[in-house]
Amino acid sequence: MCDAVCNTASKKPYRQPFQPYEATELVVACSRVLYDPDLVQLFLENIPTYPTGVIVKLNTGEAGVVTDANLGLVGRPRVRICYDKDGQQIAKPYEVDLAEDEHANKLVTSAVEY
């Protein structure tokens, strides 16, 4: 599994590298087909989909920096929002924890800078 993620996220002569979060999603998609589901779960609990320091964009249009990966909670990091839905830098950045119920409607749609 780890080898597959590393290979998928590496540049090859015949293709561009997948983003690390895309490589992780591929592992999840192959659970039960290529990988033992228990091992996939263990992998997800220890390898963050969006590591600390990555800039992500949310489905709300807002963007910010991951401040805590929230290991074990796939794709639900804590994010310091720095840009509003129009891409304008905000004066007072604030944090949202996507693992909290009040932010259940917010999703990471892309990693802007990995």
C-alpha positions in Angstrom: 0.0 0.0 0.0 2.7 2.5 1.0 4.7 1.6 -2.1 1.7 2.2 -4.3 1.1 5.6 -2.7 4.8 6.6 -3.1 4.8 5.4 -6.8 1.5 7.1 -7.6 2.7 10.4 -6.0 6.0 10.3 -7.9 6.6 11.8 -11.3 7.0 9.2 -14.0 8.3 9.7 -17.6 4.8 8.9 -18.9 2.7 10.9 -16.5 2.6 13.7 -13.9 2.4 12.7 -10.2 -0.8 12.4 -8.4 -1.3 14.7 -5.5 -0.7 12.8 -2.2 -4.3 13.1 -1.3 -5.3 11.6 -4.6 -2.9 8.7 -4.1 -4.5 8.1 -0.6 -8.0 8.2 -2.2 -6.8 5.5 -4.7 -5.9 3.3 -1.7 -9.3 3.8 -0.2 -11.0 3.0 -3.5 -9.0 -0.2 -3.8 -9.9 -1.4 -0.3 -11.4 -4.9 -0.4 -10.2 -5.3 -4.0 -6.4 -5.0 -3.6 -5.9 -4.2 0.1 -7.2 -5.7 3.3 -9.8 -3.2 4.7 -8.3 -3.4 8.2 -4.9 -2.4 6.8 -6.4 0.4 4.9 -8.0 1.7 8.1 -4.7 1.4 9.9 -3.0 3.3 7.1 -5.6 6.1 7.2 -5.3 6.4 10.9 -1.5 7.0 10.6 -1.0 8.8 7.3 -2.7 12.1 7.0 -4.7 12.9 3.8 -3.9 16.6 4.3 -0.8 17.1 6.4 -0.1 20.1 8.5 1.1 23.1 6.4 -0.8 22.2 3.2 -3.0 24.9 1.7 -6.5 23.6 0.9 -9.6 25.0 -0.7 -13.1 24.2 0.7 -16.4 23.7 -1.1 -17.4 27.1 0.3 -14.7 28.8 -1.7 -12.6 29.6 1.3 -9.0 28.6 1.5 -6.5 28.1 4.3 -3.7 26.2 5.9 -4.1 22.9 7.6 -3.0 23.3 11.2 -3.9 19.8 12.4 -4.4 16.7 10.2 -6.9 15.1 12.6 -5.3 11.7 12.1 -8.0 9.0 11.8 -10.6 11.4 10.5 -10.0 11.0 6.7 -10.2 14.4 5.0 -11.4 16.3 8.0 -8.5 18.5 9.1 -8.4 21.6 11.2 -7.9 24.6 8.8 -6.9 28.2 9.5 -9.1 30.1 7.0 -7.0 32.9 5.4 -8.9 33.6 2.2 -12.7 34.2 1.7 -14.8 32.7 -1.0 -13.7 35.5 -3.5 -10.0 34.6 -2.9 -9.4 37.8 -0.9 -7.1 37.6 2.1 -9.1 38.1 5.3 -7.9 40.4 8.0 -8.4 38.0 10.9 -7.8 34.4 10.0 -9.9 31.9 12.0 -9.8 28.2 12.5 -12.4 25.6 11.6 -12.2 21.9 12.6 -13.9 20.0 9.8 -14.3 17.1 12.2 -16.8 19.0 14.3 -20.5 18.6 13.6 -21.1 22.3 13.0 -18.7 22.1 9.9 -20.2 18.9 8.5 -21.2 20.8 5.3 -17.6 22.0 4.6 -15.4 19.7 2.5 -11.9 20.0 1.2 -12.2 20.1 -2.6 -8.5 20.5 -3.4 -5.0 21.0 -2.1 -3.9 24.3 -3.6 -0.2 23.8 -2.5 1.2 20.5 -1.4 
